[in-house]
């Protein structure tokens, strides 16, 4: 098994509990790690023998385009969308960070991290 990581994906999106967040939007950083069997691709050098990173990115991007109130909901949707497209993934770890959240004080970000193991 190998770990494929898509790190520091940046999106401007409209997630949050407050009406202003859903209107004004915010910057989000997404980090994703997937575990998948890559021995076939290591030998063949063919894209269809591994997980297509661009297709995974597109799944994250699509999920980011649909508003959520909670980061937990957003993160779960991202993982579900990826798993549906790539059932061979054995493990995923996702971190979604909302940059400069409206917390009443200066803060770099607030994040949710979710890990899922599949059989």
Buried (B, 14 or more C-beta within 10 A) or exposed (E): EEEBEBEEBEBEBBBBEEEEBBEEBBEBBBBBBBBBBBEEBEEEEEEEBBBEBEEBBBBBBEBBEEBBEEBEEBBBBBBEBBBEBBEEBBBBBBBBBBBEBBEEEEEEBBBBEBEBEEE
